[in-house]
Structure formats: structure tokens, C-alpha cells
Amino acid sequence: MKKIILLAIPLSLLTILPAIADLGQVWTDFQSYATDLQNYLRNNLTETLQPIEAEAQIAIDSSTGELNIPNPNAAGEIIRDRTIWYYTSADKFDNNSTVRANLVSNEINRLITRGAASGLLGTNGQLRLKTKLESTEQTIQTIAGFNQENEKLQEEINTQLESFKNAIPDPVQNALASITSLLGIGQLNFLLQNNKMQEEEVKITSEHLAQTMQTNQFLQYSNLNLANISQQVEENNRARRVDNATEASRLLRNSSQVDLFGRQFEQ
């Protein structure tokens, strides 16, 4: 029984850990990101869109394509069509079904934006980026190690050739130079130089990858700020509608208590 428990614990942990893709496994990496995005949406629908989280989940599922990510435009259109009928008696100042459907659509889009940011900047997203950067650096170090070994081999070959040439007469040295040329010693030097250039190109590409990742993070921060601004604007608009409705109600109540000549009715 103890053996079963010991085996079950590691297997349960494996289901929790995110999929980590090696360098170049872009599809596995994207699938892991899409899974984090979907998990964020499912975990935050109830808090954000209660009591119509079921309709919101249907809109997200219906708009999800082959990449396992939702189409914000399609999700917004679906949720508008499904909630245009929605009316809540709890809010007597904001009961326009069209306005409420648009508000829900906007909230869906903000939720998807925050989910995308969470997929990149969350715990699993940072682990994926860390793994990608570490793999890139390890690849550069491996290439550099190969080049260093090749350079040492080249030095040993050149040293042995020089020692051998110094021990033989000049006519034989000329023949030896022709032989080494036929053996491809010059080609070896060219290949070593080419490998060195490729190593520098890999370094430049890696720097570009790191800069692209940082730029992507900055864009996610900007998207989050825009989502927060959009939410604040809608809250301000709702407060303005409530104030206008309250003022209209007050004026209606006051006007109903006076006649055409401005005299108040006796209570």
C-alpha cells in the first residue's frame, strides 16, 4: 500500500507541472501558453461575469479555434446576441439591455486580454521564458565549446606540421605543402573561421530573441493598462447614467407635486 502511495504522489505532481518546450519546439510552447489562457478564463468568469458566466463560457468555447485561443471579436458578438434579452431588476438605473450586452462584450474582451497577459507573465509563462532563454544560452555555450575544441585541434595540427617541416630538407617541404593542400588543411582553416562567424551570428540572434521577449512583455503591460482604462471609463459612464436617472426622478417627483401655475398640491 505504501508503494502505491509513493508512486501516486509523483504522478499527481506531473499533472500540475506545465509543459516545458525545448528550444525550437514552438508548437509545444504555444500549446502550453494557450492552456494557461483558457485556465485563466475559466477561473475568472464567475467573479467577473456573474450571474451570466454560463453564457460567457459558451461564447468563449464557441469562438475558440484550432490554436485553442478565443477570437475576441467572435466572443463579443456571441455574448451580445445571447445577453441582449438580459434584464436585471436589481439595478433600476441601468436596465437597458443593449447597453448591458455591450458592457458584457467589453468585459469579455478585457478578460481575454488579461488572460493573454497572464499566459505570458504568469508563473508558467515566466517559467517558459526562463527555459527558453536558458536553452538559448546553453546552445551558444555548446557552439563556443565546439569551436574552442576545433581551434585547439587546428593549433595541434599546425604545430606538428611545423615541427615536421623543420626536420626535413627544403625540397621535401615544398612537396609536403602540396600534400597538405590536397589533404584539405586550408579548407579546415576556412571551416573553422566560418564556424566562428556562425557563433557570432547565433549570439546576435539570441540577443534579438531576448529583446523580442522583453518587447512582448511591455506590450502586455500596455494592454493591461488599456483594459484598466476601459473599465474605469465604463464605470464612470455608469455613474453618470445613475446620476442622470436620479436627477430625472427627482425632477419628475417635484413636478408631479405642483400644478400648471406652480402651486403645490396639498398632501
N, C-alpha and C positions, 0 to 999 in steps of 0.2 A: 504493500500500500504506500509505503514511503517513497518507493521508486517512482510510482505513478505521479505522486505529488511533485517530486523534484523535476520530472520531465514536463509536467503541465505548466509549471511556472515559466520556464524559458519560452515555451511555445506561445503563451499568452502575451509575453513581452514582445515577441516578434510581430504580433498583430498590431501592436501600438506604435512601433517604430516606423518612421516614414521611409519610403523607398528612396535610396540614395543612388543616383546615377553616376557612373564613372564619366570621365571626360570624353565627350563625343557622343554619349548616349542621350541625345536631345529629346527623343520621344519619351523615354522613361522619366526624364526630368520634368517634362511638361505635364505628364500624367499625374505626377506627384503634386505639382502646383494646382492642377485642376481639382484634385481631390480635396486639397486644403480649402480651396474656394467654395466648393459645394458644402463642405462641413461647416464653414463659417455661416453660410446662408441658412442651413438647416438649424443651427444652434441659435440664430438671432432673429428668426422670423417671428417667433411667439412674442418676444419682448418688443419688437419694433412694430409689428403689424397686427397685433391682437385687436379685435376678435376675428379678423379675416385672414389669419395665417394659412388656412387651408387653401383658399383661393390664390394666395400669393405663391404657395408651394406648387400648385398646379401650373401657374403662369411660368414659374422658373423651370419646372420639369418640361413643359411643352416647348419652351424656347431653347432648350439645351440641345446643341448639335453634336457632331461627330467628335469634337475636341473635348466634350464633357464640360463646356462652359456655356452659360446662358447668353443669349442675344438680348442686350438691354432694350433695344427698340421693340422687338417682338414681345418681350416680357411685359413692357409697359402697355403695349396695345392690348394684350390679352387681359391684363388686370383691369384696364379701363372698361373693356367690354363686360367683364364679369362683375364689376362693382358699380356700374352706372345705376343699378337699381338700389344700391345700398342706401339706407336711410337710418339714422340713429336718432331716437327721440331724446337721448340723454343730453345732446348738445343742441339746444333750441336756437342758438345764434349762428350755427354753421351747418345747415341741413340741406345745402344744395348738392344734389347727387353728382352732377357733372364736376363741380369743383372738388368734391371729395374723391372722385375717381382719379382726377389728375394728381391730387396730392398723394394718393396711394401709388400711382405710377412713378412719381418723382421719388418717393421713398424707396421703391424697389430699385431704381437706378442708383440711388445713394448706397443702398445696401450692397449691390453688386460692386460698386466702386470700392467700398470699404473691404469687401471680401477679396477683391483682387490685390489690394494693398496688404491685407493680412497674409495672402498666399505668398507674397514676396518678402515681406518684412516680419512675418510672424516667426515663431520658434522653428518650425520646419523649414520655412523659406530661408532663414538665416543659415540653418544647417546645410541646406543645399548649396547656397552661395559659398559657404566656407569650404565645403568639399570640392566644389568646382575650382576655387582659387588654389586650394592646396594641391589638387591634382595637376593644375597648370604649372605650379612652381616645381613640383616633383618631376614633371616631364622635362622642364628646362634643365633641371639639375642632372637628369639622366642623359640628356643630349650632351651637356657640357662634360659629363664623365666619359662618354664615348669619345668625344673629341680629344680630351686630355690623353686617353689611352692611345689613340691614333697618333697624336703628336709625339708621345714617348717612343712608340714603335718607329716612327719616322726618324727620330734622332738616333735610335739604336742602329737602324739600317745605314744611315749616313755615316755614323762613326765607324761601323765595321767596314764600309766601303773605303773610307779614307785610310784606315789602318792597312787595309789590303793593298790599296794603290801605292802607298808609301813603301811597301815591301817588294815591289816589282818594278822592272825597268819601264822607261817611258813608252816604248813601242807597245808593250803589253797593256799599259794604261789606256792608250787610245783604243785598243781593241775592247778593253773592259768597258769603256764609256759607251761604245756601240752596243755591247751586250746589255748593259743596264738600261739603255734606252729601249731596246727591244723587249726587255722584261717589264717595262711599264713603270719604272721608278718615277719618271716625270709625270706620268698620269696619276700616280699615287699622290704626289705633291699637289697636283691640281684638285684632286678629290678632297684632300684634307682642307685646302683653302675654301672649297665650295661648302664643305660641312660647317666650317667656321662661320661663313656668311649666313647659312641657313639657321644656325644657332642664334645669331643676332636678330634675324627676321622673326624667329619664334618669340624672342623676348619682346620685340616691338608689338607683335600680335597679342601677346599676353597682357601687355600694358593697355592695349586698346580694349581688350575684354574687360579688364578691371574698371577702366573709365566708363565703359558702356553700362556695367552693372551699377556704378555709382550714379550715373545719369538717370538710369531707370528708377533708382530709389528716390532721387529728387523729384521725378515726375509723379511718383506715387504720393509723396508728401504734398505736392501741389494739388493732386486730385482730391486728397483728403480735405485740404483746406477749402477747395471749391465746394465739396459736398457739405462741409460745415456751414459755409456762407449761404449756400442754397437753403439749407434747413433753417438758418436764422432768418432769412428773408421771408420764408413761408410762415414762420411763427409770428413775425412782425405783421405780415399781411392778415393773418388770422386775428391777431389782437386788434387790428384796425377795423376789421369787419365786426368784431364783437362790440367795439366802442360805437361804431355807426348804428348797429342794431339797437344798442342800449339807448342811444340818444333818440333814435326814431321812436322807440317805445315810450320814452319819457314825453316827447312832444305829442304823440298820439294820446297819451293819457291826459295830459294837460288840456289839449284841445277838446277832448270829449267832455270836459267838465265846464265848458263855457258855451254860451250861445253865440249867435252871429254878431251880437253887439258887445261881446267881451264880458258879459255878466256870468258869473259862476252859478251853476245850479246848486240849489240847496240840497244838502245831504239828508 
